[in-house]
């Protein structure tokens, strides 16, 4: 269950519980794949609309893909701005002339962790929503298109 709170007027997840089942990847396939830290928002979304004809998206699917892209990209950008700001604040505390306040540092670590949880949750939500929007064949093709860059 995802719970959101506002931190400096930006959404951040405070609790995340994910259950993944039915995922079967061989150790060899995991070792062979070069995983990037980019999320499905960044990896999958750029391939949807430019390949709408190839994917044979219906008008309804195109509309839903646009909605997903708009929401996910906005949330991702907000999260990146927040994360950069928090990391800058931490650097300033750590690199300053005075010994940093332990409570302040602890709070910043907590907020950065929450921002990272939000990024991961957005990744899951993006992929899940796209998969629900597309047919199995369309999903497979989209993953193949995105895998070329991974």
C-alpha positions, 0 to 999 in steps of 0.5 A: 500500500502506498501512502503519500505525504507532502515534503516541501510541497512535493509528493513522497512515499512514506511506506511501500509494500510490494509483493512480487510473485511469478517472476522467473529469471534464470541466474544466467539471464540476470548476469547477461543483462546490463541493468541501468538505474533508469526506471520504466518511466524513463526506459519504456515511456519514450518508446510508446508514442513514437512507436504507436503505429508499430505497436498498433495502439488503438485511440483509447490506448493512445489516450491512456498512454498520454495520461500515463506519460504526463502523470509519471513524467511530472511525478518523476521530475518533481521527485528528481528536483526534491532529491537534488535539493535534499542531497545538496542540503546534505552536502552543505551540512557535511562540508560546512565548517561546523560539525553537522547536527546529527538530527538534521542529518538523520532527517535528511537521510530519511527524506532521501530514502523516502524520495528513492522509495517514491522513485521505485514506486513510480517505476512499478506503477508506470510499468503496471499501468502500461502493461494493463493498457497494452495487449500481451503482444504489444507489451512484448514488443514495447519491452523488446524496443526498450531492451535494445537500449538497455 
